[in-house]
Amino acid sequence: MDTRKWVETPCLVVQSEVEKRSAKHIAPEYRWLVTYTYQYEGKHYTSALFKPIDEERGQRWGKSIEKVKKRIEEYPIDLQTTCYVNPDEPELAVLEHDTKAAGYSIWFPALFSIGGIGMMVGAVRGAAKK
């Protein structure tokens, strides 16, 4: 959620390509490499982060080259796009915000818990009236 407060800044994609790794008797894996440049408060910066999660573990490796090719089509070299810059650490920027799904996953199960408690209270009240 923090990145949604970061400063929206123009940026330029300077690298967008497939990286492949493979080993003997193991299916190849692929990941997307992206690098973009931007200016913040008069200084030039470079970042390779797509989403905030990438800061911790980098782009994920996967078996599908199609997913990587799709990202390359979305973010081709020389694309002028928007990135989000951390005003407290301007060397930290991302191209996309992380999903809000984690926040929803906390509340959704709570609905079932509240509903269950309500049914139990109703059952106890109904039994007490009899």
N, CA, C and O atoms as a Tinker XYZ file with bonds, in Angstrom:
   520  protein
     1  N      0.818000   -1.196000    0.000000    73     2
     2  CA     0.000000    0.000000    0.000000    64     1     3
     3  C      0.865000    1.264000    0.000000    63     2     4     5
     4  O      0.432000    2.316000   -0.471000    81     3
     5  N      2.066000    1.159000    0.521000    73     3     6
     6  CA     2.926000    2.339000    0.592000    64     5     7
     7  C      3.172000    2.961000   -0.775000    63     6     8     9
     8  O      3.209000    4.185000   -0.901000    81     7
     9  N      3.340000    2.131000   -1.800000    73     7    10
    10  CA     3.686000    2.667000   -3.122000    64     9    11
    11  C      2.578000    3.543000   -3.687000    63    10    12    13
    12  O      2.836000    4.365000   -4.566000    81    11
    13  N      1.366000    3.387000   -3.210000    73    11    14
    14  CA     0.255000    4.204000   -3.704000    64    13    15
    15  C      0.400000    5.658000   -3.241000    63    14    16    17
    16  O     -0.285000    6.544000   -3.753000    81    15
    17  N      1.282000    5.900000   -2.283000    73    15    18
    18  CA     1.565000    7.263000   -1.806000    64    17    19
    19  C      2.826000    7.831000   -2.457000    63    18    20    21
    20  O      3.155000    9.001000   -2.262000    81    19
    21  N      3.529000    7.003000   -3.226000    73    19    22
    22  CA     4.760000    7.453000   -3.860000    64    21    23
    23  C      4.441000    8.411000   -5.006000    63    22    24    25
    24  O      3.305000    8.490000   -5.473000    81    23
    25  N      5.458000    9.129000   -5.444000    73    23    26
    26  CA     5.304000   10.166000   -6.458000    64    25    27
    27  C      5.298000    9.547000   -7.859000    63    26    28    29
    28  O      6.228000    8.842000   -8.249000    81    27
    29  N      4.228000    9.829000   -8.603000    73    27    30
    30  CA     4.118000    9.375000   -9.982000    64    29    31
    31  C      5.101000   10.192000  -10.818000    63    30    32    33
    32  O      5.062000   11.422000  -10.807000    81    31
    33  N      5.984000    9.500000  -11.543000    73    31    34
    34  CA     7.079000   10.151000  -12.238000    64    33    35
    35  C      7.250000    9.561000  -13.633000    63    34    36    37
    36  O      7.152000    8.344000  -13.791000    81    35
    37  N      7.503000   10.381000  -14.647000    73    35    38
    38  CA     7.766000    9.838000  -15.982000    64    37    39
    39  C      9.072000    9.035000  -15.974000    63    38    40    41
    40  O     10.033000    9.400000  -15.297000    81    39
    41  N      9.089000    7.950000  -16.728000    73    39    42
    42  CA    10.322000    7.170000  -16.834000    64    41    43
    43  C     10.454000    6.601000  -18.243000    63    42    44    45
    44  O      9.497000    6.606000  -19.018000    81    43
    45  N     11.632000    6.118000  -18.560000    73    43    46
    46  CA    11.949000    5.580000  -19.880000    64    45    47
    47  C     12.509000    4.178000  -19.723000    63    46    48    49
    48  O     13.488000    3.971000  -19.005000    81    47
    49  N     11.887000    3.210000  -20.397000    73    47    50
    50  CA    12.370000    1.827000  -20.363000    64    49    51
    51  C     13.607000    1.725000  -21.254000    63    50    52    53
    52  O     13.550000    2.052000  -22.439000    81    51
    53  N     14.720000    1.274000  -20.683000    73    51    54
    54  CA    15.976000    1.152000  -21.440000    64    53    55
    55  C     16.393000   -0.311000  -21.635000    63    54    56    57
    56  O     17.275000   -0.600000  -22.444000    81    55
    57  N     15.768000   -1.222000  -20.906000    73    55    58
    58  CA    16.031000   -2.659000  -21.078000    64    57    59
    59  C     14.725000   -3.400000  -20.818000    63    58    60    61
    60  O     14.028000   -3.134000  -19.839000    81    59
    61  N     14.408000   -4.336000  -21.713000    73    59    62
    62  CA    13.229000   -5.176000  -21.550000    64    61    63
    63  C     13.496000   -6.441000  -22.347000    63    62    64    65
    64  O     13.334000   -6.465000  -23.567000    81    63
    65  N     13.906000   -7.492000  -21.645000    73    63    66
    66  CA    14.322000   -8.699000  -22.360000    64    65    67
    67  C     14.123000   -9.958000  -21.519000    63    66    68    69
    68  O     13.861000   -9.897000  -20.318000    81    67
    69  N     14.255000  -11.084000  -22.184000    73    67    70
    70  CA    14.125000  -12.392000  -21.554000    64    69    71
    71  C     15.481000  -12.833000  -21.023000    63    70    72    73
    72  O     16.501000  -12.699000  -21.699000    81    71
    73  N     15.476000  -13.352000  -19.823000    73    71    74
    74  CA    16.653000  -14.035000  -19.299000    64    73    75
    75  C     16.270000  -15.508000  -19.171000    63    74    76    77
    76  O     15.186000  -15.843000  -18.693000    81    75
    77  N     17.163000  -16.362000  -19.597000    73    75    78
    78  CA    16.889000  -17.806000  -19.587000    64    77    79
    79  C     17.940000  -18.500000  -18.734000    63    78    80    81
    80  O     19.115000  -18.133000  -18.752000    81    79
    81  N     17.500000  -19.512000  -17.986000    73    79    82
    82  CA    18.449000  -20.359000  -17.274000    64    81    83
    83  C     18.014000  -21.805000  -17.488000    63    82    84    85
    84  O     16.828000  -22.126000  -17.573000    81    83
    85  N     18.998000  -22.634000  -17.567000    73    83    86
    86  CA    18.701000  -24.057000  -17.744000    64    85    87
    87  C     19.886000  -24.872000  -17.249000    63    86    88    89
    88  O     21.009000  -24.384000  -17.123000    81    87
    89  N     19.588000  -26.115000  -16.978000    73    87    90
    90  CA    20.621000  -27.054000  -16.552000    64    89    91
    91  C     20.335000  -28.376000  -17.240000    63    90    92    93
    92  O     19.240000  -28.613000  -17.750000    81    91
    93  N     21.313000  -29.200000  -17.241000    73    91    94
    94  CA    21.178000  -30.499000  -17.881000    64    93    95
    95  C     19.987000  -31.254000  -17.279000    63    94    96    97
    96  O     19.860000  -31.358000  -16.059000    81    95
    97  N     19.130000  -31.769000  -18.137000    73    95    98
    98  CA    17.974000  -32.588000  -17.761000    64    97    99
    99  C     16.902000  -31.816000  -16.980000    63    98   100   101
   100  O     16.041000  -32.424000  -16.345000    81    99
   101  N     16.954000  -30.501000  -17.024000    73    99   102
   102  CA    15.942000  -29.685000  -16.355000    64   101   103
   103  C     15.364000  -28.711000  -17.384000    63   102   104   105
   104  O     16.104000  -28.100000  -18.156000    81   103
   105  N     14.049000  -28.576000  -17.387000    73   103   106
   106  CA    13.398000  -27.666000  -18.333000    64   105   107
   107  C     13.880000  -26.238000  -18.103000    63   106   108   109
   108  O     14.091000  -25.832000  -16.960000    81   107
   109  N     14.056000  -25.478000  -19.172000    73   107   110
   110  CA    14.509000  -24.092000  -19.005000    64   109   111
   111  C     13.472000  -23.237000  -18.279000    63   110   112   113
   112  O     12.272000  -23.501000  -18.338000    81   111
   113  N     13.963000  -22.217000  -17.600000    73   111   114
   114  CA    13.107000  -21.241000  -16.934000    64   113   115
   115  C     13.447000  -19.852000  -17.468000    63   114   116   117
   116  O     14.554000  -19.597000  -17.941000    81   115
   117  N     12.465000  -18.971000  -17.377000    73   115   118
   118  CA    12.624000  -17.636000  -17.942000    64   117   119
   119  C     12.167000  -16.586000  -16.931000    63   118   120   121
   120  O     11.336000  -16.849000  -16.060000    81   119
   121  N     12.736000  -15.393000  -17.076000    73   119   122
   122  CA    12.242000  -14.254000  -16.317000    64   121   123
   123  C     12.465000  -12.996000  -17.142000    63   122   124   125
   124  O     13.266000  -12.958000  -18.076000    81   123
   125  N     11.728000  -11.983000  -16.757000    73   123   126
   126  CA    11.790000  -10.701000  -17.455000    64   125   127
   127  C     12.776000   -9.787000  -16.773000    63   126   128   129
   128  O     12.741000   -9.602000  -15.557000    81   127
   129  N     13.655000   -9.217000  -17.569000    73   127   130
   130  CA    14.591000   -8.209000  -17.057000    64   129   131
   131  C     14.143000   -6.852000  -17.582000    63   130   132   133
   132  O     13.995000   -6.663000  -18.790000    81   131
   133  N     13.932000   -5.932000  -16.690000    73   131   134
   134  CA    13.539000   -4.586000  -17.076000    64   133   135
   135  C     14.411000   -3.584000  -16.332000    63   134   136   137
   136  O     14.748000   -3.771000  -15.163000    81   135
   137  N     14.760000   -2.539000  -17.027000    73   135   138
   138  CA    15.490000   -1.421000  -16.420000    64   137   139
   139  C     14.908000   -0.141000  -17.002000    63   138   140   141
   140  O     14.632000   -0.056000  -18.199000    81   139
   141  N     14.728000    0.842000  -16.147000    73   139   142
   142  CA    14.195000    2.112000  -16.618000    64   141   143
   143  C     14.895000    3.240000  -15.884000    63   142   144   145
   144  O     15.418000    3.064000  -14.783000    81   143
   145  N     14.893000    4.393000  -16.515000    73   143   146
   146  CA    15.529000    5.579000  -15.939000    64   145   147
   147  C     14.453000    6.632000  -15.663000    63   146   148   149
   148  O     13.406000    6.660000  -16.310000    81   147
   149  N     14.738000    7.487000  -14.693000    73   147   150
   150  CA    13.805000    8.545000  -14.330000    64   149   151
   151  C     14.566000    9.643000  -13.616000    63   150   152   153
   152  O     15.693000    9.446000  -13.160000    81   151
   153  N     13.938000   10.796000  -13.526000    73   151   154
   154  CA    14.506000   11.919000  -12.783000    64   153   155
   155  C     13.601000   12.227000  -11.608000    63   154   156   157
   156  O     12.375000   12.188000  -11.715000    81   155
   157  N     14.224000   12.530000  -10.499000    73   155   158
   158  CA    13.462000   12.948000   -9.326000    64   157   159
   159  C     14.241000   14.064000   -8.644000    63   158   160   161
   160  O     15.403000   13.896000   -8.276000    81   159
   161  N     13.586000   15.197000   -8.485000    73   159   162
   162  CA    14.192000   16.389000   -7.890000    64   161   163
   163  C     15.542000   16.719000   -8.537000    63   162   164   165
   164  O     16.521000   17.026000   -7.856000    81   163
   165  N     15.562000   16.646000   -9.857000    73   163   166
   166  CA    16.736000   17.047000  -10.626000    64   165   167
   167  C     17.850000   16.022000  -10.727000    63   166   168   169
   168  O     18.856000   16.286000  -11.385000    81   167
   169  N     17.711000   14.877000  -10.108000    73   167   170
   170  CA    18.738000   13.841000  -10.174000    64   169   171
   171  C     18.247000   12.673000  -11.020000    63   170   172   173
   172  O     17.053000   12.376000  -11.064000    81   171
   173  N     19.190000   12.016000  -11.691000    73   171   174
   174  CA    18.882000   10.860000  -12.541000    64   173   175
   175  C     19.028000    9.568000  -11.738000    63   174   176   177
   176  O     19.972000    9.405000  -10.964000    81   175
   177  N     18.079000    8.657000  -11.935000    73   175   178
   178  CA    18.083000    7.364000  -11.249000    64   177   179
   179  C     17.769000    6.253000  -12.242000    63   178   180   181
   180  O     17.224000    6.492000  -13.319000    81   179
   181  N     18.125000    5.036000  -11.852000    73   179   182
   182  CA    17.820000    3.828000  -12.621000    64   181   183
   183  C     17.248000    2.803000  -11.667000    63   182   184   185
   184  O     17.718000    2.659000  -10.538000    81   183
   185  N     16.230000    2.090000  -12.127000    73   183   186
   186  CA    15.640000    1.033000  -11.311000    64   185   187
   187  C     15.359000   -0.182000  -12.185000    63   186   188   189
   188  O     15.200000   -0.070000  -13.401000    81   187
   189  N     15.302000   -1.335000  -11.548000    73   187   190
   190  CA    14.980000   -2.586000  -12.237000    64   189   191
   191  C     13.811000   -3.295000  -11.550000    63   190   192   193
   192  O     13.586000   -4.486000  -11.764000    81   191
   193  N     13.074000   -2.555000  -10.727000    73   191   194
   194  CA    11.960000   -3.159000   -9.994000    64   193   195
   195  C     10.657000   -2.978000  -10.757000    63   194   196   197
   196  O     10.328000   -1.882000  -11.211000    81   195
   197  N      9.930000   -4.069000  -10.887000    73   195   198
   198  CA     8.615000   -4.007000  -11.512000    64   197   199
   199  C      7.567000   -3.691000  -10.453000    63   198   200   201
   200  O      6.799000   -2.739000  -10.590000    81   199
   201  N      7.543000   -4.501000   -9.393000    73   199   202
   202  CA     6.624000   -4.310000   -8.270000    64   201   203
   203  C      7.433000   -4.298000   -6.977000    63   202   204   205
   204  O      8.592000   -4.712000   -6.983000    81   203
   205  N      6.859000   -3.836000   -5.875000    73   203   206
   206  CA     7.599000   -3.774000   -4.608000    64   205   207
   207  C      8.177000   -5.121000   -4.163000    63   206   208   209
   208  O      9.256000   -5.157000   -3.573000    81   207
   209  N      7.493000   -6.204000   -4.429000    73   207   210
   210  CA     7.962000   -7.526000   -4.003000    64   209   211
   211  C      9.313000   -7.864000   -4.644000    63   210   212   213
   212  O     10.086000   -8.640000   -4.082000    81   211
   213  N      9.598000   -7.290000   -5.808000    73   211   214
   214  CA    10.848000   -7.574000   -6.520000    64   213   215
   215  C     12.072000   -7.094000   -5.755000    63   214   216   217
   216  O     13.174000   -7.603000   -5.959000    81   215
   217  N     11.882000   -6.111000   -4.870000    73   215   218
   218  CA    13.009000   -5.588000   -4.085000    64   217   219
   219  C     13.604000   -6.691000   -3.219000    63   218   220   221
   220  O     14.816000   -6.738000   -3.005000    81   219
   221  N     12.749000   -7.574000   -2.724000    73   219   222
   222  CA    13.205000   -8.631000   -1.830000    64   221   223
   223  C     13.780000   -9.835000   -2.568000    63   222   224   225
   224  O     14.774000  -10.415000   -2.130000    81   223
   225  N     13.161000  -10.212000   -3.683000    73   223   226
   226  CA    13.602000  -11.444000   -4.334000    64   225   227
   227  C     13.805000  -11.352000   -5.835000    63   226   228   229
   228  O     14.108000  -12.361000   -6.471000    81   227
   229  N     13.648000  -10.181000   -6.416000    73   227   230
   230  CA    13.847000  -10.029000   -7.846000    64   229   231
   231  C     12.685000  -10.611000   -8.629000    63   230   232   233
   232  O     11.727000  -11.131000   -8.057000    81   231
   233  N     12.784000  -10.517000   -9.932000    73   231   234
   234  CA    11.747000  -11.086000  -10.794000    64   233   235
   235  C     11.715000  -12.592000  -10.639000    63   234   236   237
   236  O     12.758000  -13.231000  -10.496000    81   235
   237  N     10.539000  -13.153000  -10.667000    73   235   238
   238  CA    10.378000  -14.595000  -10.504000    64   237   239
   239  C     10.734000  -15.341000  -11.776000    63   238   240   241
   240  O     10.496000  -14.865000  -12.886000    81   239
   241  N     11.304000  -16.510000  -11.593000    73   239   242
   242  CA    11.578000  -17.417000  -12.693000    64   241   243
   243  C     10.325000  -18.247000  -12.932000    63   242   244   245
   244  O      9.596000  -18.565000  -11.992000    81   243
   245  N     10.076000  -18.597000  -14.190000    73   243   246
   246  CA     8.918000  -19.423000  -14.516000    64   245   247
   247  C      9.171000  -20.240000  -15.768000    63   246   248   249
   248  O     10.121000  -19.993000  -16.512000    81   247
   249  N      8.322000  -21.199000  -15.983000    73   247   250
   250  CA     8.455000  -22.103000  -17.138000    64   249   251
   251  C      7.917000  -21.482000  -18.424000    63   250   252   253
   252  O      8.285000  -21.913000  -19.517000    81   251
   253  N      7.043000  -20.466000  -18.307000    73   251   254
   254  CA     6.376000  -19.897000  -19.472000    64   253   255
   255  C      7.130000  -18.700000  -20.050000    63   254   256   257
   256  O      7.239000  -17.649000  -19.417000    81   255
   257  N      7.639000  -18.880000  -21.245000    73   255   258
   258  CA     8.278000  -17.752000  -21.930000    64   257   259
   259  C      7.214000  -16.786000  -22.433000    63   258   260   261
   260  O      7.504000  -15.610000  -22.654000    81   259
   261  N      5.986000  -17.266000  -22.617000    73   259   262
   262  CA     4.896000  -16.424000  -23.106000    64   261   263
   263  C      4.592000  -15.280000  -22.143000    63   262   264   265
   264  O      4.327000  -14.158000  -22.575000    81   263
   265  N      4.629000  -15.558000  -20.845000    73   263   266
   266  CA     4.377000  -14.501000  -19.851000    64   265   267
   267  C      5.448000  -13.419000  -19.939000    63   266   268   269
   268  O      5.154000  -12.230000  -19.820000    81   267
   269  N      6.677000  -13.840000  -20.147000    73   267   270
   270  CA     7.780000  -12.882000  -20.260000    64   269   271
   271  C      7.619000  -12.053000  -21.531000    63   270   272   273
   272  O      7.806000  -10.836000  -21.514000    81   271
   273  N      7.276000  -12.709000  -22.620000    73   271   274
   274  CA     7.079000  -11.989000  -23.886000    64   273   275
   275  C      5.944000  -10.975000  -23.768000    63   274   276   277
   276  O      6.001000   -9.901000  -24.366000    81   275
   277  N      4.923000  -11.315000  -23.003000    73   275   278
   278  CA     3.807000  -10.388000  -22.796000    64   277   279
   279  C      4.288000   -9.127000  -22.080000    63   278   280   281
   280  O      3.894000   -8.019000  -22.443000    81   279
   281  N      5.138000   -9.291000  -21.064000    73   279   282
   282  CA     5.694000   -8.133000  -20.352000    64   281   283
   283  C      6.552000   -7.277000  -21.287000    63   282   284   285
   284  O      6.519000   -6.048000  -21.228000    81   283
   285  N      7.311000   -7.941000  -22.142000    73   283   286
   286  CA     8.157000   -7.201000  -23.084000    64   285   287
   287  C      7.292000   -6.379000  -24.037000    63   286   288   289
   288  O      7.647000   -5.256000  -24.393000    81   287
   289  N      6.155000   -6.945000  -24.449000    73   287   290
   290  CA     5.232000   -6.199000  -25.310000    64   289   291
   291  C      4.608000   -5.029000  -24.555000    63   290   292   293
   292  O      4.403000   -3.961000  -25.132000    81   291
   293  N      4.303000   -5.219000  -23.267000    73   291   294
   294  CA     3.727000   -4.145000  -22.448000    64   293   295
   295  C      4.731000   -3.028000  -22.187000    63   294   296   297
   296  O      4.371000   -1.851000  -22.163000    81   295
   297  N      6.008000   -3.411000  -21.991000    73   295   298
   298  CA     7.061000   -2.466000  -21.644000    64   297   299
   299  C      8.251000   -2.615000  -22.600000    63   298   300   301
   300  O      9.314000   -3.087000  -22.198000    81   299
   301  N      8.073000   -2.212000  -23.864000    73   299   302
   302  CA     9.185000   -2.327000  -24.813000    64   301   303
   303  C     10.274000   -1.275000  -24.536000    63   302   304   305
   304  O     10.027000   -0.267000  -23.874000    81   303
   305  N     11.454000   -1.528000  -25.046000    73   303   306
   306  CA    12.555000   -0.554000  -24.934000    64   305   307
   307  C     12.111000    0.755000  -25.583000    63   306   308   309
   308  O     11.436000    0.748000  -26.613000    81   307
   309  N     12.488000    1.860000  -24.984000    73   307   310
   310  CA    12.179000    3.231000  -25.408000    64   309   311
   311  C     10.742000    3.657000  -25.097000    63   310   312   313
   312  O     10.288000    4.696000  -25.577000    81   311
   313  N     10.026000    2.863000  -24.299000    73   311   314
   314  CA     8.681000    3.261000  -23.895000    64   313   315
   315  C      8.762000    4.351000  -22.837000    63   314   316   317
   316  O      9.449000    4.199000  -21.827000    81   315
   317  N      8.060000    5.446000  -23.074000    73   315   318
   318  CA     7.898000    6.487000  -22.063000    64   317   319
   319  C      6.683000    6.074000  -21.246000    63   318   320   321
   320  O      5.582000    5.986000  -21.789000    81   319
   321  N      6.855000    5.824000  -19.977000    73   319   322
   322  CA     5.757000    5.373000  -19.130000    64   321   323
   323  C      5.823000    6.089000  -17.788000    63   322   324   325
   324  O      6.494000    7.112000  -17.651000    81   323
   325  N      5.135000    5.553000  -16.823000    73   323   326
   326  CA     5.101000    6.151000  -15.492000    64   325   327
   327  C      5.660000    5.162000  -14.481000    63   326   328   329
   328  O      5.362000    3.969000  -14.539000    81   327
   329  N      6.460000    5.655000  -13.565000    73   327   330
   330  CA     6.894000    4.835000  -12.435000    64   329   331
   331  C      6.511000    5.585000  -11.160000    63   330   332   333
   332  O      6.102000    6.745000  -11.196000    81   331
   333  N      6.652000    4.899000  -10.054000    73   331   334
   334  CA     6.282000    5.465000   -8.758000    64   333   335
   335  C      7.528000    5.502000   -7.884000    63   334   336   337
   336  O      8.121000    4.464000   -7.590000    81   335
   337  N      7.917000    6.691000   -7.475000    73   335   338
   338  CA     9.180000    6.922000   -6.777000    64   337   339
   339  C      8.922000    7.147000   -5.289000    63   338   340   341
   340  O      8.037000    7.909000   -4.901000    81   339
   341  N      9.713000    6.467000   -4.475000    73   339   342
   342  CA     9.645000    6.652000   -3.028000    64   341   343
   343  C     10.288000    8.000000   -2.696000    63   342   344   345
   344  O     11.493000    8.163000   -2.893000    81   343
   345  N      9.520000    8.963000   -2.201000    73   343   346
   346  CA    10.101000   10.285000   -1.935000    64   345   347
   347  C     11.161000   10.269000   -0.831000    63   346   348   349
   348  O     12.026000   11.144000   -0.788000    81   347
   349  N     11.096000    9.271000    0.064000    73   347   350
   350  CA    12.090000    9.166000    1.127000    64   349   351
   351  C     13.372000    8.491000    0.657000    63   350   352   353
   352  O     14.445000    8.745000    1.204000    81   351
   353  N     13.266000    7.637000   -0.349000    73   351   354
   354  CA    14.406000    6.943000   -0.947000    64   353   355
   355  C     14.242000    6.986000   -2.457000    63   354   356   357
   356  O     13.793000    6.002000   -3.045000    81   355
   357  N     14.593000    8.101000   -3.112000    73   355   358
   358  CA    14.312000    8.263000   -4.543000    64   357   359
   359  C     14.989000    7.230000   -5.459000    63   358   360   361
   360  O     14.615000    7.095000   -6.624000    81   359
   361  N     15.976000    6.509000   -4.932000    73   359   362
   362  CA    16.589000    5.462000   -5.757000    64   361   363
   363  C     15.691000    4.224000   -5.834000    63   362   364   365
   364  O     15.997000    3.272000   -6.552000    81   363
   365  N     14.596000    4.246000   -5.098000    73   363   366
   366  CA    13.646000    3.137000   -5.070000    64   365   367
   367  C     12.386000    3.548000   -5.840000    63   366   368   369
   368  O     11.672000    4.471000   -5.450000    81   367
   369  N     12.136000    2.837000   -6.941000    73   367   370
   370  CA    10.956000    3.109000   -7.765000    64   369   371
   371  C     10.412000    1.794000   -8.303000    63   370   372   373
   372  O     11.143000    0.810000   -8.423000    81   371
   373  N      9.119000    1.786000   -8.624000    73   371   374
   374  CA     8.471000    0.607000   -9.203000    64   373   375
   375  C      7.620000    1.043000  -10.391000    63   374   376   377
   376  O      7.192000    2.194000  -10.481000    81   375
   377  N      7.387000    0.103000  -11.297000    73   375   378
   378  CA     6.536000    0.389000  -12.447000    64   377   379
   379  C      5.061000    0.182000  -12.124000    63   378   380   381
   380  O      4.201000    0.878000  -12.664000    81   379
   381  N      4.769000   -0.767000  -11.248000    73   379   382
   382  CA     3.380000   -1.048000  -10.886000    64   381   383
   383  C      3.260000   -1.219000   -9.377000    63   382   384   385
   384  O      4.188000   -1.663000   -8.701000    81   383
   385  N      2.095000   -0.852000   -8.878000    73   383   386
   386  CA     1.793000   -1.081000   -7.465000    64   385   387
   387  C      1.550000   -2.566000   -7.249000    63   386   388   389
   388  O      1.206000   -3.293000   -8.181000    81   387
   389  N      1.730000   -3.004000   -6.020000    73   387   390
   390  CA     1.395000   -4.372000   -5.665000    64   389   391
   391  C     -0.121000   -4.498000   -5.558000    63   390   392   393
   392  O     -0.820000   -3.495000   -5.417000    81   391
   393  N     -0.614000   -5.689000   -5.623000    73   391   394
   394  CA    -2.048000   -5.938000   -5.534000    64   393   395
   395  C     -2.581000   -5.626000   -4.138000    63   394   396   397
   396  O     -1.844000   -5.682000   -3.154000    81   395
   397  N     -3.854000   -5.302000   -4.067000    73   395   398
   398  CA    -4.502000   -5.065000   -2.779000    64   397   399
   399  C     -5.084000   -6.356000   -2.211000    63   398   400   401
   400  O     -5.717000   -6.332000   -1.156000    81   399
   401  N     -4.884000   -7.461000   -2.881000    73   399   402
   402  CA    -5.502000   -8.731000   -2.497000    64   401   403
   403  C     -5.155000   -9.157000   -1.076000    63   402   404   405
   404  O     -5.997000   -9.739000   -0.392000    81   403
   405  N     -3.957000   -8.886000   -0.619000    73   403   406
   406  CA    -3.561000   -9.304000    0.733000    64   405   407
   407  C     -4.476000   -8.673000    1.783000    63   406   408   409
   408  O     -4.845000   -9.327000    2.758000    81   407
   409  N     -4.833000   -7.438000    1.592000    73   407   410
   410  CA    -5.739000   -6.775000    2.529000    64   409   411
   411  C     -7.123000   -7.385000    2.514000    63   410   412   413
   412  O     -7.768000   -7.503000    3.556000    81   411
   413  N     -7.581000   -7.771000    1.336000    73   411   414
   414  CA    -8.899000   -8.395000    1.233000    64   413   415
   415  C     -8.892000   -9.791000    1.826000    63   414   416   417
   416  O     -9.904000  -10.235000    2.368000    81   415
   417  N     -7.789000  -10.480000    1.734000    73   415   418
   418  CA    -7.737000  -11.855000    2.230000    64   417   419
   419  C     -7.865000  -11.904000    3.755000    63   418   420   421
   420  O     -8.216000  -12.946000    4.310000    81   419
   421  N     -7.591000  -10.816000    4.422000    73   419   422
   422  CA    -7.754000  -10.760000    5.871000    64   421   423
   423  C     -9.236000  -10.598000    6.227000    63   422   424   425
   424  O     -9.732000  -11.246000    7.149000    81   423
   425  N     -9.936000   -9.734000    5.494000    73   423   426
   426  CA   -11.327000   -9.424000    5.820000    64   425   427
   427  C    -12.313000  -10.480000    5.347000    63   426   428   429
   428  O    -13.337000  -10.701000    5.993000    81   427
   429  N    -12.024000  -11.124000    4.246000    73   427   430
   430  CA   -12.965000  -12.100000    3.702000    64   429   431
   431  C    -13.243000  -13.244000    4.673000    63   430   432   433
   432  O    -14.411000  -13.559000    4.900000    81   431
   433  N    -12.217000  -13.887000    5.261000    73   431   434
   434  CA   -12.508000  -14.938000    6.244000    64   433   435
   435  C    -13.237000  -14.398000    7.482000    63   434   436   437
   436  O    -14.000000  -15.121000    8.123000    81   435
   437  N    -13.000000  -13.143000    7.805000    73   435   438
   438  CA   -13.673000  -12.551000    8.966000    64   437   439
   439  C    -15.190000  -12.522000    8.764000    63   438   440   441
   440  O    -15.946000  -12.640000    9.728000    81   439
   441  N    -15.632000  -12.367000    7.524000    73   439   442
   442  CA   -17.071000  -12.381000    7.253000    64   441   443
   443  C    -17.696000  -13.712000    7.669000    63   442   444   445
   444  O    -18.778000  -13.748000    8.255000    81   443
   445  N    -16.995000  -14.804000    7.356000    73   443   446
   446  CA   -17.500000  -16.120000    7.732000    64   445   447
   447  C    -17.495000  -16.294000    9.253000    63   446   448   449
   448  O    -18.419000  -16.878000    9.818000    81   447
   449  N    -16.476000  -15.797000    9.896000    73   447   450
   450  CA   -16.408000  -15.895000   11.357000    64   449   451
   451  C    -17.545000  -15.126000   12.002000    63   450   452   453
   452  O    -18.212000  -15.634000   12.903000    81   451
   453  N    -17.768000  -13.907000   11.546000    73   451   454
   454  CA   -18.839000  -13.087000   12.096000    64   453   455
   455  C    -20.196000  -13.742000   11.833000    63   454   456   457
   456  O    -21.060000  -13.775000   12.709000    81   455
   457  N    -20.372000  -14.260000   10.619000    73   455   458
   458  CA   -21.616000  -14.954000   10.285000    64   457   459
   459  C    -21.827000  -16.174000   11.175000    63   458   460   461
   460  O    -22.939000  -16.422000   11.643000    81   459
   461  N    -20.768000  -16.928000   11.405000    73   459   462
   462  CA   -20.856000  -18.116000   12.266000    64   461   463
   463  C    -21.202000  -17.758000   13.694000    63   462   464   465
   464  O    -22.018000  -18.425000   14.331000    81   463
   465  N    -20.584000  -16.706000   14.194000    73   463   466
   466  CA   -20.875000  -16.249000   15.562000    64   465   467
   467  C    -22.338000  -15.808000   15.652000    63   466   468   469
   468  O    -23.026000  -16.109000   16.627000    81   467
   469  N    -22.799000  -15.099000   14.632000    73   467   470
   470  CA   -24.191000  -14.660000   14.611000    64   469   471
   471  C    -25.154000  -15.838000   14.639000    63   470   472   473
   472  O    -26.171000  -15.799000   15.331000    81   471
   473  N    -24.833000  -16.890000   13.883000    73   471   474
   474  CA   -25.703000  -18.080000   13.883000    64   473   475
   475  C    -25.691000  -18.773000   15.248000    63   474   476   477
   476  O    -26.725000  -19.242000   15.723000    81   475
   477  N    -24.517000  -18.831000   15.871000    73   475   478
   478  CA   -24.440000  -19.459000   17.204000    64   477   479
   479  C    -25.239000  -18.657000   18.234000    63   478   480   481
   480  O    -25.960000  -19.233000   19.049000    81   479
   481  N    -25.109000  -17.334000   18.197000    73   479   482
   482  CA   -25.854000  -16.482000   19.128000    64   481   483
   483  C    -27.356000  -16.668000   18.898000    63   482   484   485
   484  O    -28.128000  -16.764000   19.852000    81   483
   485  N    -27.761000  -16.717000   17.643000    73   483   486
   486  CA   -29.177000  -16.930000   17.323000    64   485   487
   487  C    -29.672000  -18.279000   17.822000    63   486   488   489
   488  O    -30.791000  -18.387000   18.323000    81   487
   489  N    -28.843000  -19.307000   17.688000    73   487   490
   490  CA   -29.233000  -20.636000   18.152000    64   489   491
   491  C    -29.361000  -20.669000   19.679000    63   490   492   493
   492  O    -30.285000  -21.277000   20.218000    81   491
   493  N    -28.425000  -20.008000   20.367000    73   491   494
   494  CA   -28.467000  -19.974000   21.829000    64   493   495
   495  C    -29.705000  -19.195000   22.292000    63   494   496   497
   496  O    -30.379000  -19.617000   23.232000    81   495
   497  N    -30.004000  -18.086000   21.657000    73   495   498
   498  CA   -31.184000  -17.283000   22.024000    64   497   499
   499  C    -32.465000  -18.074000   21.772000    63   498   500   501
   500  O    -33.403000  -18.039000   22.570000    81   499
   501  N    -32.485000  -18.790000   20.645000    73   499   502
   502  CA   -33.656000  -19.593000   20.314000    64   501   503
   503  C    -33.855000  -20.707000   21.327000    63   502   504   505
   504  O    -34.988000  -21.003000   21.708000    81   503
   505  N    -32.769000  -21.328000   21.768000    73   503   506
   506  CA   -32.863000  -22.408000   22.766000    64   505   507
   507  C    -33.272000  -21.832000   24.116000    63   506   508   509
   508  O    -33.996000  -22.489000   24.864000    81   507
   509  N    -32.831000  -20.632000   24.442000    73   507   510
   510  CA   -33.160000  -20.027000   25.738000    64   509   511
   511  C    -34.626000  -19.627000   25.800000    63   510   512   513
   512  O    -35.219000  -19.644000   26.878000    81   511
   513  N    -35.220000  -19.271000   24.675000    73   511   514
   514  CA   -36.641000  -18.897000   24.644000    64   513   515
   515  C    -37.532000  -20.108000   24.873000    63   514   516   517
   516  O    -38.633000  -19.981000   25.411000    81   515
   517  N    -37.060000  -21.283000   24.467000    73   515   518
   518  CA   -37.857000  -22.512000   24.635000    64   517   519
   519  C    -37.735000  -22.967000   26.031000    63   518   520
   520  O    -38.322000  -23.984000   26.403000    81   519
